[in-house]
Amino acid sequence: MTTDPVATLGFDQLVPPMMVNRRSPREVFVTDHAPAGAEGFAIAVRVAHDHPLWSDQRTHRHDPAVVIEAFRQAFVVVRHAYLGVPRGTPTAVQQLKLEVKELQAFRADGTTPLRGVVKVRVTRTGDTLDIAGDFFVGRVLAMTLSFGSILFPHDSYREIRDYQRARRTADPGAAPKAQPIEPELVGRYDRSNVVIGPPAVRRNQFPLVVDRSHPSFFDRDYDHVPASLLIEAMRQSALRSAADSGLRTGEAALTRAELEFGIFVETDVPATCAVSATGQQGTVTASVGIDQADVRVASGILELTEVKP
C-alpha cells in the first residue's frame, strides 16, 4: 500500500526561517513538505490566528491573501530542497494568478490558526520557473494559484539593479512622504498595516506608503519594494475605490487576481497606484496599475467580494 504523502505532513513545527528566506519565526508559515507524485510537491502551512498583519481584518475571516505569502514560501522550499537552486539566488515574480474557490474555507473563530496544504507543480525552462498549485483546507479546495518567475545570476541581477536605479533616483524636491489613510477605509484596524495614502492629484490615484521598519513586508533586507507590499497596495487602493461602487470595504475579501510585475520598484522614489473599479451585487472588479517615475511597473485585475456572515 502506498502512503499518501499529504496524510503524513505535520503542522506542529515551523521550518527554520532561513529555509523560506525569512528572519523572524513569526513570519514563517511552512511546517512540513514532501514530494507528491512524479512532478509534484505538498507543503503544509500554518498561519497564526493573531498574526499582526494577516489577522488584521475587519471581515473576521482568515485573509485569503496570506496564501500568496504561504505559496511564495512553498516555492522557496521546493526550488531549494528539490530543484537544486542555490540559496541566495535572486528571484523575481513576473506574473501571479489566484482564484478563491471556497471562501467559507477561510472562516475564523479568533483562536484557531489557518492550516492547509499547498500542492504544487513546477515547470522549469532555463532561468524561468512556473509554479501552479492548489490550496486545500482539509479536503476543501480553497484556492488555486500560480506564479511565473525568473532566476537571476548574481552578476546579472546587480547589473540590472544598478541600471534601473540610475534611471530612477530619489528627487530631493519631491513631495513629502505620504501618510497612511484611516485603516477602516481599507478594512484594517492597525494603521501600521496601511500602505496607501490619500490621493494628492487624482481621486483614484493613491501614493504608496513604504515603511522599511514594517516587520512583515520588510522581514529581510530588500533593495526594492517587495511584491507583497505592492499587492497589498493594489488591494487597498481597490478597496478604497470600490467603496464608491457600494462595496462595504470592511466586509470584502480578495477572491481573484491576475497581476503582472515589470521592473523593480525603488523604496525611496515616490510611487502611486491608479485604480478603476466597477461592480454590482457585492462583487467589484478593479483594474490597477502602479507607476513610478512615469513608468508602469506593475498592473492587473483584482476581484473583491463581500463576505457573507
PyMOL commands that set and color helices and strands:
alter all, ss='L'
color gray80, all
select helices_A, chain A and resi 5-8+17-20+25-27+66-81+103-106+154-167+183-186+191-193+227-245+249-251
alter helices_A, ss='H'
color red, helices_A
select strands_A, chain A and resi 30-35+40-47+91-100+114-125+128-137+140-151+205-207+252-261+271-280+283-292+295-306
alter strands_A, ss='S'
color yellow, strands_A
deselect
rebuild
show_as cartoon
